[in-house]
């Protein structure tokens, strides 16, 4: 078991900060489900803080899985989901 930093994160604030665009594929949110992704996954000792969360499409979040951003950069480099 590992200890991680946890703070209250208001998901509405995270979504507003994204300005209507998925932080992984850069496409507009539209009607699809929006999720909050941990940039550094909790399973890799990431924190649940504003600095480590981003709003993303549900499908993009599944593609990223528990990888770090540099591990999935090529998957999303063209802005396609």
mmCIF file as gemmi writes it, N, C-alpha and C atoms, coordinates in Angstrom:
data_model
loop_
_atom_site.group_PDB
_atom_site.id
_atom_site.type_symbol
_atom_site.label_atom_id
_atom_site.label_alt_id
_atom_site.label_comp_id
_atom_site.label_asym_id
_atom_site.label_entity_id
_atom_site.label_seq_id
_atom_site.pdbx_PDB_ins_code
_atom_site.Cartn_x
_atom_site.Cartn_y
_atom_site.Cartn_z
_atom_site.occupancy
_atom_site.B_iso_or_equiv
_atom_site.pdbx_formal_charge
_atom_site.auth_seq_id
_atom_site.auth_asym_id
_atom_site.pdbx_PDB_model_num
ATOM 1 N N . UNK Axp A 1 ? 0.842 -1.183 0 1 0 ? 1 A 1
ATOM 2 C CA . UNK Axp A 1 ? 0 0 0 1 0 ? 1 A 1
ATOM 3 C C . UNK Axp A 1 ? 0.887 1.246 0 1 0 ? 1 A 1
ATOM 4 N N . UNK Axp A 2 ? 0.449 2.276 -0.667 1 0 ? 2 A 1
ATOM 5 C CA . UNK Axp A 2 ? 1.238 3.495 -0.742 1 0 ? 2 A 1
ATOM 6 C C . UNK Axp A 2 ? 0.4 4.679 -0.296 1 0 ? 2 A 1
ATOM 7 N N . UNK Axp A 3 ? 1.076 5.706 0.175 1 0 ? 3 A 1
ATOM 8 C CA . UNK Axp A 3 ? 0.395 6.925 0.591 1 0 ? 3 A 1
ATOM 9 C C . UNK Axp A 3 ? 0.422 7.912 -0.559 1 0 ? 3 A 1
ATOM 10 N N . UNK Axp A 4 ? -0.666 8.625 -0.745 1 0 ? 4 A 1
ATOM 11 C CA . UNK Axp A 4 ? -0.734 9.63 -1.792 1 0 ? 4 A 1
ATOM 12 C C . UNK Axp A 4 ? -1.386 10.888 -1.246 1 0 ? 4 A 1
ATOM 13 N N . UNK Axp A 5 ? -1.109 12.006 -1.871 1 0 ? 5 A 1
ATOM 14 C CA . UNK Axp A 5 ? -1.724 13.261 -1.471 1 0 ? 5 A 1
ATOM 15 C C . UNK Axp A 5 ? -3.129 13.325 -2.062 1 0 ? 5 A 1
ATOM 16 N N . UNK Axp A 6 ? -4.075 13.67 -1.217 1 0 ? 6 A 1
ATOM 17 C CA . UNK Axp A 6 ? -5.464 13.786 -1.655 1 0 ? 6 A 1
ATOM 18 C C . UNK Axp A 6 ? -5.998 15.13 -1.193 1 0 ? 6 A 1
ATOM 19 N N . UNK Axp A 7 ? -6.565 15.889 -2.136 1 0 ? 7 A 1
ATOM 20 C CA . UNK Axp A 7 ? -7.24 17.13 -1.782 1 0 ? 7 A 1
ATOM 21 C C . UNK Axp A 7 ? -8.608 17.125 -2.449 1 0 ? 7 A 1
ATOM 22 N N . UNK Axp A 8 ? -9.514 17.931 -1.94 1 0 ? 8 A 1
ATOM 23 C CA . UNK Axp A 8 ? -10.818 18.052 -2.584 1 0 ? 8 A 1
ATOM 24 C C . UNK Axp A 8 ? -10.618 18.655 -3.968 1 0 ? 8 A 1
ATOM 25 N N . UNK Axp A 9 ? -11.161 17.993 -4.983 1 0 ? 9 A 1
ATOM 26 C CA . UNK Axp A 9 ? -11.078 18.489 -6.351 1 0 ? 9 A 1
ATOM 27 C C . UNK Axp A 9 ? -12.504 18.658 -6.865 1 0 ? 9 A 1
ATOM 28 N N . UNK Axp A 10 ? -12.886 19.878 -7.157 1 0 ? 10 A 1
ATOM 29 C CA . UNK Axp A 10 ? -14.208 20.177 -7.701 1 0 ? 10 A 1
ATOM 30 C C . UNK Axp A 10 ? -14.167 19.896 -9.203 1 0 ? 10 A 1
ATOM 31 N N . UNK Axp A 11 ? -14.836 18.842 -9.614 1 0 ? 11 A 1
ATOM 32 C CA . UNK Axp A 11 ? -14.776 18.419 -11.02 1 0 ? 11 A 1
ATOM 33 C C . UNK Axp A 11 ? -15.287 19.492 -11.967 1 0 ? 11 A 1
ATOM 34 N N . UNK Axp A 12 ? -16.249 20.293 -11.525 1 0 ? 12 A 1
ATOM 35 C CA . UNK Axp A 12 ? -16.761 21.375 -12.377 1 0 ? 12 A 1
ATOM 36 C C . UNK Axp A 12 ? -15.648 22.379 -12.688 1 0 ? 12 A 1
ATOM 37 N N . UNK Axp A 13 ? -14.778 22.634 -11.741 1 0 ? 13 A 1
ATOM 38 C CA . UNK Axp A 13 ? -13.655 23.549 -11.952 1 0 ? 13 A 1
ATOM 39 C C . UNK Axp A 13 ? -12.688 22.944 -12.971 1 0 ? 13 A 1
ATOM 40 N N . UNK Axp A 14 ? -12.411 21.664 -12.854 1 0 ? 14 A 1
ATOM 41 C CA . UNK Axp A 14 ? -11.493 20.981 -13.778 1 0 ? 14 A 1
ATOM 42 C C . UNK Axp A 14 ? -12.06 21.009 -15.198 1 0 ? 14 A 1
ATOM 43 N N . UNK Axp A 15 ? -13.353 20.776 -15.33 1 0 ? 15 A 1
ATOM 44 C CA . UNK Axp A 15 ? -13.991 20.778 -16.651 1 0 ? 15 A 1
ATOM 45 C C . UNK Axp A 15 ? -13.983 22.192 -17.249 1 0 ? 15 A 1
ATOM 46 N N . UNK Axp A 16 ? -14.281 23.202 -16.446 1 0 ? 16 A 1
ATOM 47 C CA . UNK Axp A 16 ? -14.229 24.593 -16.939 1 0 ? 16 A 1
ATOM 48 C C . UNK Axp A 16 ? -12.825 24.962 -17.396 1 0 ? 16 A 1
ATOM 49 N N . UNK Axp A 17 ? -11.832 24.525 -16.648 1 0 ? 17 A 1
ATOM 50 C CA . UNK Axp A 17 ? -10.44 24.809 -16.977 1 0 ? 17 A 1
ATOM 51 C C . UNK Axp A 17 ? -10.045 24.218 -18.334 1 0 ? 17 A 1
ATOM 52 N N . UNK Axp A 18 ? -10.696 23.141 -18.733 1 0 ? 18 A 1
ATOM 53 C CA . UNK Axp A 18 ? -10.399 22.492 -20.017 1 0 ? 18 A 1
ATOM 54 C C . UNK Axp A 18 ? -10.947 23.293 -21.202 1 0 ? 18 A 1
ATOM 55 N N . UNK Axp A 19 ? -11.826 24.241 -20.934 1 0 ? 19 A 1
ATOM 56 C CA . UNK Axp A 19 ? -12.403 25.116 -21.965 1 0 ? 19 A 1
ATOM 57 C C . UNK Axp A 19 ? -13.051 24.339 -23.111 1 0 ? 19 A 1
ATOM 58 N N . UNK Axp A 20 ? -13.748 23.267 -22.746 1 0 ? 20 A 1
ATOM 59 C CA . UNK Axp A 20 ? -14.52 22.522 -23.734 1 0 ? 20 A 1
ATOM 60 C C . UNK Axp A 20 ? -13.738 21.529 -24.574 1 0 ? 20 A 1
ATOM 61 N N . UNK Axp A 21 ? -12.444 21.358 -24.283 1 0 ? 21 A 1
ATOM 62 C CA . UNK Axp A 21 ? -11.614 20.454 -25.082 1 0 ? 21 A 1
ATOM 63 C C . UNK Axp A 21 ? -11.019 19.349 -24.22 1 0 ? 21 A 1
ATOM 64 N N . UNK Axp A 22 ? -11.023 18.152 -24.758 1 0 ? 22 A 1
ATOM 65 C CA . UNK Axp A 22 ? -10.378 17.014 -24.108 1 0 ? 22 A 1
ATOM 66 C C . UNK Axp A 22 ? -8.887 17.292 -24.027 1 0 ? 22 A 1
ATOM 67 N N . UNK Axp A 23 ? -8.295 17.087 -22.869 1 0 ? 23 A 1
ATOM 68 C CA . UNK Axp A 23 ? -6.875 17.357 -22.672 1 0 ? 23 A 1
ATOM 69 C C . UNK Axp A 23 ? -5.976 16.28 -23.3 1 0 ? 23 A 1
ATOM 70 N N . UNK Axp A 24 ? -6.567 15.192 -23.768 1 0 ? 24 A 1
ATOM 71 C CA . UNK Axp A 24 ? -5.768 14.153 -24.42 1 0 ? 24 A 1
ATOM 72 C C . UNK Axp A 24 ? -5.803 14.271 -25.941 1 0 ? 24 A 1
ATOM 73 N N . UNK Axp A 25 ? -6.993 14.397 -26.525 1 0 ? 25 A 1
ATOM 74 C CA . UNK Axp A 25 ? -7.089 14.419 -27.989 1 0 ? 25 A 1
ATOM 75 C C . UNK Axp A 25 ? -7.336 15.814 -28.552 1 0 ? 25 A 1
ATOM 76 N N . UNK Axp A 26 ? -7.624 16.783 -27.701 1 0 ? 26 A 1
ATOM 77 C CA . UNK Axp A 26 ? -7.865 18.188 -28.076 1 0 ? 26 A 1
ATOM 78 C C . UNK Axp A 26 ? -9.144 18.418 -28.867 1 0 ? 26 A 1
ATOM 79 N N . UNK Axp A 27 ? -10.015 17.427 -28.928 1 0 ? 27 A 1
ATOM 80 C CA . UNK Axp A 27 ? -11.307 17.596 -29.605 1 0 ? 27 A 1
ATOM 81 C C . UNK Axp A 27 ? -12.352 18.092 -28.613 1 0 ? 27 A 1
ATOM 82 N N . UNK Axp A 28 ? -13.398 18.785 -29.118 1 0 ? 28 A 1
ATOM 83 C CA . UNK Axp A 28 ? -14.458 19.292 -28.234 1 0 ? 28 A 1
ATOM 84 C C . UNK Axp A 28 ? -15.181 18.149 -27.522 1 0 ? 28 A 1
ATOM 85 N N . UNK Axp A 29 ? -15.713 18.461 -26.357 1 0 ? 29 A 1
ATOM 86 C CA . UNK Axp A 29 ? -16.427 17.453 -25.585 1 0 ? 29 A 1
ATOM 87 C C . UNK Axp A 29 ? -17.723 16.996 -26.233 1 0 ? 29 A 1
ATOM 88 N N . UNK Axp A 30 ? -18.541 17.876 -26.777 1 0 ? 30 A 1
ATOM 89 C CA . UNK Axp A 30 ? -19.796 17.447 -27.388 1 0 ? 30 A 1
ATOM 90 C C . UNK Axp A 30 ? -20.686 16.743 -26.383 1 0 ? 30 A 1
ATOM 91 N N . UNK Axp A 31 ? -21.36 15.692 -26.84 1 0 ? 31 A 1
ATOM 92 C CA . UNK Axp A 31 ? -22.325 15.009 -25.984 1 0 ? 31 A 1
ATOM 93 C C . UNK Axp A 31 ? -21.756 13.776 -25.301 1 0 ? 31 A 1
ATOM 94 N N . UNK Axp A 32 ? -20.54 13.402 -25.604 1 0 ? 32 A 1
ATOM 95 C CA . UNK Axp A 32 ? -19.929 12.225 -24.989 1 0 ? 32 A 1
ATOM 96 C C . UNK Axp A 32 ? -19.649 12.431 -23.513 1 0 ? 32 A 1
ATOM 97 N N . UNK Axp A 33 ? -19.408 11.346 -22.825 1 0 ? 33 A 1
ATOM 98 C CA . UNK Axp A 33 ? -19.139 11.398 -21.402 1 0 ? 33 A 1
ATOM 99 C C . UNK Axp A 33 ? -17.76 11.995 -21.116 1 0 ? 33 A 1
ATOM 100 N N . UNK Axp A 34 ? -17.723 12.898 -20.139 1 0 ? 34 A 1
ATOM 101 C CA . UNK Axp A 34 ? -16.477 13.527 -19.703 1 0 ? 34 A 1
ATOM 102 C C . UNK Axp A 34 ? -16.044 12.855 -18.404 1 0 ? 34 A 1
ATOM 103 N N . UNK Axp A 35 ? -14.768 12.546 -18.315 1 0 ? 35 A 1
ATOM 104 C CA . UNK Axp A 35 ? -14.225 11.962 -17.099 1 0 ? 35 A 1
ATOM 105 C C . UNK Axp A 35 ? -13.039 12.795 -16.614 1 0 ? 35 A 1
ATOM 106 N N . UNK Axp A 36 ? -12.685 12.584 -15.368 1 0 ? 36 A 1
ATOM 107 C CA . UNK Axp A 36 ? -11.51 13.222 -14.788 1 0 ? 36 A 1
ATOM 108 C C . UNK Axp A 36 ? -10.397 12.174 -14.76 1 0 ? 36 A 1
ATOM 109 N N . UNK Axp A 37 ? -9.288 12.506 -15.405 1 0 ? 37 A 1
ATOM 110 C CA . UNK Axp A 37 ? -8.137 11.611 -15.512 1 0 ? 37 A 1
ATOM 111 C C . UNK Axp A 37 ? -7.021 12.092 -14.604 1 0 ? 37 A 1
ATOM 112 N N . UNK Axp A 38 ? -6.324 11.156 -13.987 1 0 ? 38 A 1
ATOM 113 C CA . UNK Axp A 38 ? -5.115 11.491 -13.228 1 0 ? 38 A 1
ATOM 114 C C . UNK Axp A 38 ? -3.948 11.479 -14.206 1 0 ? 38 A 1
ATOM 115 N N . UNK Axp A 39 ? -3.289 12.599 -14.378 1 0 ? 39 A 1
ATOM 116 C CA . UNK Axp A 39 ? -2.176 12.723 -15.321 1 0 ? 39 A 1
ATOM 117 C C . UNK Axp A 39 ? -1.101 11.699 -14.98 1 0 ? 39 A 1
ATOM 118 N N . UNK Axp A 40 ? -0.665 11.673 -13.742 1 0 ? 40 A 1
ATOM 119 C CA . UNK Axp A 40 ? 0.165 10.575 -13.233 1 0 ? 40 A 1
ATOM 120 C C . UNK Axp A 40 ? -0.807 9.692 -12.457 1 0 ? 40 A 1
ATOM 121 N N . UNK Axp A 41 ? -1.079 8.488 -12.963 1 0 ? 41 A 1
ATOM 122 C CA . UNK Axp A 41 ? -2.086 7.632 -12.331 1 0 ? 41 A 1
ATOM 123 C C . UNK Axp A 41 ? -1.811 7.377 -10.848 1 0 ? 41 A 1
ATOM 124 N N . UNK Axp A 42 ? -2.882 7.22 -10.096 1 0 ? 42 A 1
ATOM 125 C CA . UNK Axp A 42 ? -2.747 6.904 -8.679 1 0 ? 42 A 1
ATOM 126 C C . UNK Axp A 42 ? -1.951 5.614 -8.5 1 0 ? 42 A 1
ATOM 127 N N . UNK Axp A 43 ? -2.126 4.677 -9.425 1 0 ? 43 A 1
ATOM 128 C CA . UNK Axp A 43 ? -1.406 3.402 -9.341 1 0 ? 43 A 1
ATOM 129 C C . UNK Axp A 43 ? 0.1 3.569 -9.537 1 0 ? 43 A 1
ATOM 130 N N . UNK Axp A 44 ? 0.5 4.765 -10.004 1 0 ? 44 A 1
ATOM 131 C CA . UNK Axp A 44 ? 1.926 5.05 -10.183 1 0 ? 44 A 1
ATOM 132 C C . UNK Axp A 44 ? 2.372 6.184 -9.257 1 0 ? 44 A 1
ATOM 133 N N . UNK Axp A 45 ? 1.719 6.21 -8.105 1 0 ? 45 A 1
ATOM 134 C CA . UNK Axp A 45 ? 2.017 7.175 -7.038 1 0 ? 45 A 1
ATOM 135 C C . UNK Axp A 45 ? 1.657 8.616 -7.386 1 0 ? 45 A 1
ATOM 136 N N . UNK Axp A 46 ? 0.7 8.807 -8.284 1 0 ? 46 A 1
ATOM 137 C CA . UNK Axp A 46 ? 0.193 10.141 -8.57 1 0 ? 46 A 1
ATOM 138 C C . UNK Axp A 46 ? -0.673 10.637 -7.428 1 0 ? 46 A 1
ATOM 139 N N . UNK Axp A 47 ? -0.983 11.914 -7.448 1 0 ? 47 A 1
ATOM 140 C CA . UNK Axp A 47 ? -1.78 12.527 -6.393 1 0 ? 47 A 1
ATOM 141 C C . UNK Axp A 47 ? -3.179 12.859 -6.904 1 0 ? 47 A 1
ATOM 142 N N . UNK Axp A 48 ? -4.11 12.976 -5.978 1 0 ? 48 A 1
ATOM 143 C CA . UNK Axp A 48 ? -5.461 13.428 -6.326 1 0 ? 48 A 1
ATOM 144 C C . UNK Axp A 48 ? -5.526 14.904 -5.952 1 0 ? 48 A 1
ATOM 145 N N . UNK Axp A 49 ? -4.921 15.736 -6.833 1 0 ? 49 A 1
ATOM 146 C CA . UNK Axp A 49 ? -4.837 17.18 -6.612 1 0 ? 49 A 1
ATOM 147 C C . UNK Axp A 49 ? -5.149 17.886 -7.927 1 0 ? 49 A 1
ATOM 148 N N . UNK Axp A 50 ? -5.449 19.176 -7.84 1 0 ? 50 A 1
ATOM 149 C CA . UNK Axp A 50 ? -5.739 19.949 -9.053 1 0 ? 50 A 1
ATOM 150 C C . UNK Axp A 50 ? -4.601 19.885 -10.066 1 0 ? 50 A 1
ATOM 151 N N . UNK Axp A 51 ? -3.37 19.831 -9.603 1 0 ? 51 A 1
ATOM 152 C CA . UNK Axp A 51 ? -2.219 19.796 -10.516 1 0 ? 51 A 1
ATOM 153 C C . UNK Axp A 51 ? -2.073 18.47 -11.248 1 0 ? 51 A 1
ATOM 154 N N . UNK Axp A 52 ? -2.806 17.442 -10.821 1 0 ? 52 A 1
ATOM 155 C CA . UNK Axp A 52 ? -2.643 16.12 -11.415 1 0 ? 52 A 1
ATOM 156 C C . UNK Axp A 52 ? -3.926 15.574 -12.033 1 0 ? 52 A 1
ATOM 157 N N . UNK Axp A 53 ? -4.921 16.399 -12.25 1 0 ? 53 A 1
ATOM 158 C CA . UNK Axp A 53 ? -6.152 15.926 -12.887 1 0 ? 53 A 1
ATOM 159 C C . UNK Axp A 53 ? -6.468 16.769 -14.115 1 0 ? 53 A 1
ATOM 160 N N . UNK Axp A 54 ? -7.16 16.138 -15.065 1 0 ? 54 A 1
ATOM 161 C CA . UNK Axp A 54 ? -7.545 16.828 -16.297 1 0 ? 54 A 1
ATOM 162 C C . UNK Axp A 54 ? -8.861 16.233 -16.787 1 0 ? 54 A 1
ATOM 163 N N . UNK Axp A 55 ? -9.623 17.044 -17.504 1 0 ? 55 A 1
ATOM 164 C CA . UNK Axp A 55 ? -10.896 16.596 -18.077 1 0 ? 55 A 1
ATOM 165 C C . UNK Axp A 55 ? -10.624 15.962 -19.441 1 0 ? 55 A 1
ATOM 166 N N . UNK Axp A 56 ? -11.189 14.776 -19.655 1 0 ? 56 A 1
ATOM 167 C CA . UNK Axp A 56 ? -10.965 14.029 -20.892 1 0 ? 56 A 1
ATOM 168 C C . UNK Axp A 56 ? -12.236 13.294 -21.306 1 0 ? 56 A 1
ATOM 169 N N . UNK Axp A 57 ? -12.305 12.906 -22.59 1 0 ? 57 A 1
ATOM 170 C CA . UNK Axp A 57 ? -13.384 12.018 -23.038 1 0 ? 57 A 1
ATOM 171 C C . UNK Axp A 57 ? -13.224 10.667 -22.34 1 0 ? 57 A 1
ATOM 172 N N . UNK Axp A 58 ? -14.325 10.013 -22.08 1 0 ? 58 A 1
ATOM 173 C CA . UNK Axp A 58 ? -14.266 8.683 -21.457 1 0 ? 58 A 1
ATOM 174 C C . UNK Axp A 58 ? -13.451 7.721 -22.319 1 0 ? 58 A 1
ATOM 175 N N . UNK Axp A 59 ? -13.662 7.764 -23.627 1 0 ? 59 A 1
ATOM 176 C CA . UNK Axp A 59 ? -12.946 6.855 -24.522 1 0 ? 59 A 1
ATOM 177 C C . UNK Axp A 59 ? -11.44 7.147 -24.515 1 0 ? 59 A 1
ATOM 178 N N . UNK Axp A 60 ? -11.061 8.4 -24.421 1 0 ? 60 A 1
ATOM 179 C CA . UNK Axp A 60 ? -9.638 8.767 -24.352 1 0 ? 60 A 1
ATOM 180 C C . UNK Axp A 60 ? -9.033 8.281 -23.04 1 0 ? 60 A 1
ATOM 181 N N . UNK Axp A 61 ? -9.789 8.388 -21.973 1 0 ? 61 A 1
ATOM 182 C CA . UNK Axp A 61 ? -9.314 7.922 -20.671 1 0 ? 61 A 1
ATOM 183 C C . UNK Axp A 61 ? -9.051 6.418 -20.705 1 0 ? 61 A 1
ATOM 184 N N . UNK Axp A 62 ? -9.904 5.671 -21.391 1 0 ? 62 A 1
ATOM 185 C CA . UNK Axp A 62 ? -9.699 4.216 -21.513 1 0 ? 62 A 1
ATOM 186 C C . UNK Axp A 62 ? -8.442 3.911 -22.318 1 0 ? 62 A 1
ATOM 187 N N . UNK Axp A 63 ? -8.207 4.692 -23.361 1 0 ? 63 A 1
ATOM 188 C CA . UNK Axp A 63 ? -7.005 4.476 -24.189 1 0 ? 63 A 1
ATOM 189 C C . UNK Axp A 63 ? -5.729 4.798 -23.417 1 0 ? 63 A 1
ATOM 190 N N . UNK Axp A 64 ? -5.788 5.835 -22.598 1 0 ? 64 A 1
ATOM 191 C CA . UNK Axp A 64 ? -4.605 6.203 -21.807 1 0 ? 64 A 1
ATOM 192 C C . UNK Axp A 64 ? -4.326 5.165 -20.736 1 0 ? 64 A 1
ATOM 193 N N . UNK Axp A 65 ? -5.389 4.657 -20.122 1 0 ? 65 A 1
ATOM 194 C CA . UNK Axp A 65 ? -5.278 3.654 -19.074 1 0 ? 65 A 1
ATOM 195 C C . UNK Axp A 65 ? -4.391 4.162 -17.936 1 0 ? 65 A 1
ATOM 196 N N . UNK Axp A 66 ? -3.425 3.369 -17.509 1 0 ? 66 A 1
ATOM 197 C CA . UNK Axp A 66 ? -2.56 3.778 -16.39 1 0 ? 66 A 1
ATOM 198 C C . UNK Axp A 66 ? -1.181 4.225 -16.861 1 0 ? 66 A 1
ATOM 199 N N . UNK Axp A 67 ? -1.137 4.722 -18.088 1 0 ? 67 A 1
ATOM 200 C CA . UNK Axp A 67 ? 0.138 5.163 -18.651 1 0 ? 67 A 1
ATOM 201 C C . UNK Axp A 67 ? 0.405 6.633 -18.308 1 0 ? 67 A 1
ATOM 202 N N . UNK Axp A 68 ? 1.675 7.002 -18.401 1 0 ? 68 A 1
ATOM 203 C CA . UNK Axp A 68 ? 2.066 8.398 -18.251 1 0 ? 68 A 1
ATOM 204 C C . UNK Axp A 68 ? 1.872 9.107 -19.582 1 0 ? 68 A 1
ATOM 205 N N . UNK Axp A 69 ? 1.81 10.418 -19.559 1 0 ? 69 A 1
ATOM 206 C CA . UNK Axp A 69 ? 1.546 11.182 -20.778 1 0 ? 69 A 1
ATOM 207 C C . UNK Axp A 69 ? 2.59 10.929 -21.86 1 0 ? 69 A 1
ATOM 208 N N . UNK Axp A 70 ? 3.86 10.834 -21.504 1 0 ? 70 A 1
ATOM 209 C CA . UNK Axp A 70 ? 4.876 10.602 -22.537 1 0 ? 70 A 1
ATOM 210 C C . UNK Axp A 70 ? 4.78 9.205 -23.131 1 0 ? 70 A 1
ATOM 211 N N . UNK Axp A 71 ? 4.14 8.283 -22.441 1 0 ? 71 A 1
ATOM 212 C CA . UNK Axp A 71 ? 3.959 6.926 -22.951 1 0 ? 71 A 1
ATOM 213 C C . UNK Axp A 71 ? 2.812 6.837 -23.957 1 0 ? 71 A 1
ATOM 214 N N . UNK Axp A 72 ? 1.923 7.807 -23.955 1 0 ? 72 A 1
ATOM 215 C CA . UNK Axp A 72 ? 0.777 7.784 -24.872 1 0 ? 72 A 1
ATOM 216 C C . UNK Axp A 72 ? 0.774 8.953 -25.844 1 0 ? 72 A 1
ATOM 217 N N . UNK Axp A 73 ? 1.827 9.732 -25.86 1 0 ? 73 A 1
ATOM 218 C CA . UNK Axp A 73 ? 1.869 10.937 -26.699 1 0 ? 73 A 1
ATOM 219 C C . UNK Axp A 73 ? 1.591 10.636 -28.159 1 0 ? 73 A 1
ATOM 220 N N . UNK Axp A 74 ? 2.165 9.588 -28.714 1 0 ? 74 A 1
ATOM 221 C CA . UNK Axp A 74 ? 1.961 9.273 -30.126 1 0 ? 74 A 1
ATOM 222 C C . UNK Axp A 74 ? 0.523 8.859 -30.405 1 0 ? 74 A 1
ATOM 223 N N . UNK Axp A 75 ? -0.12 8.232 -29.46 1 0 ? 75 A 1
ATOM 224 C CA . UNK Axp A 75 ? -1.51 7.8 -29.652 1 0 ? 75 A 1
ATOM 225 C C . UNK Axp A 75 ? -2.417 9.005 -29.897 1 0 ? 75 A 1
ATOM 226 N N . UNK Axp A 76 ? -2.152 10.106 -29.202 1 0 ? 76 A 1
ATOM 227 C CA . UNK Axp A 76 ? -3.013 11.274 -29.283 1 0 ? 76 A 1
ATOM 228 C C . UNK Axp A 76 ? -2.421 12.434 -30.078 1 0 ? 76 A 1
ATOM 229 N N . UNK Axp A 77 ? -1.251 12.279 -30.669 1 0 ? 77 A 1
ATOM 230 C CA . UNK Axp A 77 ? -0.589 13.413 -31.311 1 0 ? 77 A 1
ATOM 231 C C . UNK Axp A 77 ? -1.364 14.023 -32.466 1 0 ? 77 A 1
ATOM 232 N N . UNK Axp A 78 ? -2.192 13.263 -33.129 1 0 ? 78 A 1
ATOM 233 C CA . UNK Axp A 78 ? -2.959 13.798 -34.259 1 0 ? 78 A 1
ATOM 234 C C . UNK Axp A 78 ? -4.317 14.335 -33.842 1 0 ? 78 A 1
ATOM 235 N N . UNK Axp A 79 ? -4.609 14.333 -32.567 1 0 ? 79 A 1
ATOM 236 C CA . UNK Axp A 79 ? -5.875 14.874 -32.085 1 0 ? 79 A 1
ATOM 237 C C . UNK Axp A 79 ? -7.067 13.988 -32.377 1 0 ? 79 A 1
ATOM 238 N N . UNK Axp A 80 ? -6.819 12.741 -32.743 1 0 ? 80 A 1
ATOM 239 C CA . UNK Axp A 80 ? -7.929 11.817 -33.019 1 0 ? 80 A 1
ATOM 240 C C . UNK Axp A 80 ? -8.14 10.88 -31.847 1 0 ? 80 A 1
ATOM 241 N N . UNK Axp A 81 ? -9.424 10.601 -31.595 1 0 ? 81 A 1
ATOM 242 C CA . UNK Axp A 81 ? -9.742 9.65 -30.531 1 0 ? 81 A 1
ATOM 243 C C . UNK Axp A 81 ? -9.657 8.252 -31.024 1 0 ? 81 A 1
